[in-house]
Amino acid sequence: MKSDDEKMVGTTIGMMDEKIEKLPLQKTAHEEQILSLIDLALLTKDEAWFIELTAELKRLQDKKQG
């Protein structure tokens, strides 16, 4: 993981759900970006977003393979 504040890497911060705004998935997302967003979806327990992201990841991987 990367951060502009190295001492924060690996730590967890609390947030209220109503303060979090999900951004639309960009069509130009790279596999690494999607994997990071999947981690975020898991941390926030957003099942619908997780399913959307894993489907997008599969599409990218299928496109790359063939």
C-alpha positions, 0 to 999 in steps of 0.5 A: 500500500502507498500513502503520503503519510507512511505511518498510516499505512496498515492502520484503520480509521473509523468513518460514518457510513453516511459520510462515504460517497461511492464514486462511479467506476471509471471504464479506464480502470486498471486491474490494480485499481479494481483490486484496491476498490475490491478491498475497499468494498470488503472493508465497507461491507458493500456487497453490491459494489463488490459484485460490480467490481469483481465482474469488472475485474473478470471482464478485464482479465478475460479481455487481457487473455483473449 
